[in-house]
Amino acid sequence: MAEQGLLAGIGWTRAVRVDGLTGDADAEVWLKLEAANPTGSYKDRMALAMIRGAEHTGRLRPGQIVVEATGGSTGASLALVCAVTRHPLRLVTSDAFAAEKLSAMRAFGAEVDLVTSPPGGFRPELWPQLIELARLVADQVDGFATDQFHNPDVINAYKPLGYEVAAQVPGRIDAFCVSVGTGGCLIGAGRALRQRFPSMLRVAVEPAESPVLSGGQAGTHRIEGMGIGFWPPLLESYDFDEVIAVSTDEARDMARVAAAEHGLFSGPSTGANLVAAARLARRLGRGHRVLTVQVDSGLKYLSCGLFE
């Protein structure tokens, strides 16, 4: 059933061509403007799917507390959806993430358990710590754990993104690249797009400092929303064809350039997506199209020095 009210504003964002990012001899780069979702993030799709999926199957009772471990954007998205659907929300997160994301969670009425993290980046041990604490909280309050890293509704959340893009972009899409956190967007949108474009290249983007998908060791990086330090449980090896590793400096530099030179205001994970898309565009050449995603709005990163 179609959503009504505010939640109907989730999805059906525009897809646009990014001019000037690459040269005349390169492929076109197309971008899904997911910052147009209500909280400014594509995680709105995921939050809505997890809550509605759990309600539909009876796993989530009316008025039951929802619990999740989050790096920020998922938490803000869940807080919005839970505010509308009247579910109390308990979020476990860290001060390692942007202050704007933490403030958004609280603004929507969520109760936030904050884990202090040493400065310097997102360390491999942070996510397991948050996940375990969220499990304990869910047990204590008889809550429903959305469990974004294992929840198959995450995959279903992003399939519509793929169907939308297939209807929006004129002609064939030759490659789709996206940063990997839960892996939901790469899996869901990638599978939907592969139905329409069977030969399309699917590319996972990860931090060069934590190249887990490439077979390397988990490490510390500063790209929020990706590179969780372990293989995402939902992600299968057949869901992508190759991996592109992007360094923290490359991702953050691209986020700044995209804003100042192209009017695209977003965070470092989008910067990583654009770096990967530009590499693919140069490789594939004129006459081809590369698709990537604007993960979220740059408004979420104004206090962390990204644009200074």
N, C-alpha and C positions, 0 to 999 in steps of 0.2 A: 504494500500500500504506500502511496506517495506521501511524503512528509507534508505537514501543514505548519504554518507559522514560521518562527525563526529558523527552525531546522531545515526548512525547504530551501534556505539559502546556501546549503552545503552542496558543492558540486557544480557541474556545468560552468566551469571557469573558461575563460578564453584561451585559445592557443594562438600565438603570434610568431612571426618570423623576426629573429634578432639580426638586424642589419649592422654591418661594420665589425662584427666580432671576428670574422675571417676574411680572406681575400677573394678576389673575383674567380680564381681558379679552384676555389674550395666548395664543398657542399653547403647547402643552406642549413642553418641552425634554427629549429623551431622550439618554442618554449611554452609549456603549460603554466599559466599564471595562477598558481595555487594560493598565492597570498590574498586573492580575492575572496577566499572562504571567510566565514564570520570572525574567526580568531586570527586570521592572517596566516594560516598554515594548512598544508594538505592533511595534517593529522586530524582535522575535523571529520574527514571521511571515515577514518579508522575508528575514532571515538564513537561516532554514531552507529557504525556497523557492529561494534562490540556490545554496546548497550542494547540496541534493538534485537540483535541476534540472541542475547542472553534472555531478554524479556520474552521473546517469541518461543523459546524452548523451555521456559520455566526455570532456568538456572538462576535468574535474578528475580527476586520477589518484589512486589510493590513496596517502595519505601526502604528497601534493604540498602545498607552501606556498600558502596563500591570502593575497592582498594586497588591501587596501582603503583608500581615503581616507575618513575618518569624522569627524563632529562629535561623536561620543561614544556615542549610543545604538545606532547600527548596529554600532559597534565592539564594544561589550559583548555585543550579541546574537550577532554572528559569533563572538566569543570563546567564548561558551557552546556554540554549535553545533559549532564546530571542536574544542572539548575533548571533546565526546561522540563526534564522528565521526573523531577522531584525525588531524586536519589541523593542522600548524603554522600559525600566523597571524601576519602582519606588518601592523601598522596604522600609517597616517600620519595624525596628528591635530595639534591645536594646544592650547597652554595657554590659548587664549581660551575653551575649553569647560569645563564644570563639572569640578572635581577629582574628584568622586565617579565620574563616567563614566570618567575616565582610570584611576582605581584599580580599577574593575570590570574593565576590559580586562586589566590586569596580573594581577588575581586569578584570572582564568580561564586564564592562561598565555600571553597574547598578548605578542609583542614590539612595543613601541610606539616609533615615531619621532616625536618631538615638535618641532613647528615653533613658534618663539616669535613671538607676535603682539603688536603694539602695543596698549596698553590702550585701552578706550573703546568696544568693541563689535565686531560681526562685519562686517568691511569687505568690499566687493565683490571685492577681489583675493585674499582668503584661499582660497576654494574652488578656483579655478583653480591656485593654488600647490600645494595639497594633492593635487589630482588628478594634476598633472604629476609630482610627487615619487613618488606611488604607482605611476605608470606606469614610472618609472625603476627603482624597487625591484623590481617584478615582472619586468622584463627582467633585472636583475642576478642574481636568485635562481631564475630559471626558475619563477616562481610563476604561479598562476592569479589573475587580477584579477577579482574579482566585479563591479566597475564598476557600482555601484548606480544611477548616473544614466542608464546605457544598457541595463541588463539587463532584458529583458522578463519574466523570472521575478518581478521586483518587482510587476508588475501582477497576475500569477497569485496572488501571496502574499496579496493583500487581497480577492480575490473572495469567499473564504469568509467574511470579515467581513460583507460585504453579505448573503450568504445566511443567516448566523446571525441578523443583526438582523431580517431579514424574518420569520423564524420566532419571534422573541422579542417584538417590539413589537406590541401589539394594535391592529389597524386600520391605516389608511393612513399612510405617511410622506410628508409634503408637501415637505420640504426637507432636504437633507443638506449640511452645511458642514464643511470640514476644512482645516487649515493645510497649506500646500504646501511640501515640501522636494524630494524626488524626484518627488512627484506620484503615487506609487504607490497610496496609500490613496484619494485622490480618484478616480483612474482605475478601479482594480480594484473597490473597493466600490461606487463610483458606477455602473459598468456593471452590476454584479450587481443593485443595487437598482432601476435603471431597467427591468430585465426584469420586476420585480414591480410597480413603480409607474411606469408610462410618463410620467406628467405631473410627476413629482418634480423639484423645482428643485435643481440641483447648484451649490454655491457654493464657489469657491476663496478661501481666507483667506491674506492676505499682509501683511507689515509695511508700515505707512503710510510709513515712512522709506525703503523700498526697493520701490516699487510697480511692479515689472517686468511683472507680468501685466496690470496696468491700463494699460500703455503708457508708464509713467514711467521715471525713471532709477534705476539701482541705487544704494543708499546704505547707510550704516552703521546698524545696529540692534542690539538686545540681546535678541532672542527666539531662543533656541537651537532648532534643528530645522526652521526654515523660512526663507524669504527668502534663497536661495543666491546671489542677485546676477545670475542669468541665467535664461532660460526653460528649465525642465527638459526635456531632450531627449525623454523619454517622453510628455510632456503634449501633447495635441492640443487645438486651440481648441474642438472639438466635445465635449470631455469635461467642460466646465463651461458654465454659463449666465450666471454673473455673478461678479464679484470683490468681496469686502469687505476693505477695508484697515483694519488695527487697529494702533494705535501701540504702541510698546514700553511706555510708561507704562500704557496701558489694559490690555495683556496681563498685566503684572506685578501691577498693582493687582487685577485680577480673580482671579489665582492666589491672592493673599493673602485676598481676600474669600471665595473658594470654600472655602478651608481653614477659616477662622475661623468662617464663618457657615453653611456647608453640609456641612462634614465631608469635602469633596472635596480631597484632598491631591495636588497635581500641579504641573507646571512652567509656564513662561510660554507655551509653544505651546498647551497646554490652555486657559490663560487667554484666549488669542486666540480659540480655538474657541468658548469660552463667550460672549465679547463678541459675536462674529458671530451665534451662535445666539440670543442675547437680542434682537438687532436684528431678526432674521428673525421671531422669535416675536411681537414687537410689531407688525410689519408684517402678518403673516398673520392674526393674531387667533385668538380662541377657536374651538375645534373643529378645529384643525390640529395637526400634530406636526412638530417640527424635531429632526433627529438630528445629533449631533456625537460626537466621540471624545475620551476621556481618553488623551492620547498616552503619558504616562508618570507615574511616581510622583514626588511632591515630595521623596522621599528623595535624589533625584539632585541636588538644588539647595540643600542645607542650608549649604554653605560659601560660597555666592556672594552672600549678603546678601538673597536674595529675600524671606525671611520675617522679616527683622529690621526 
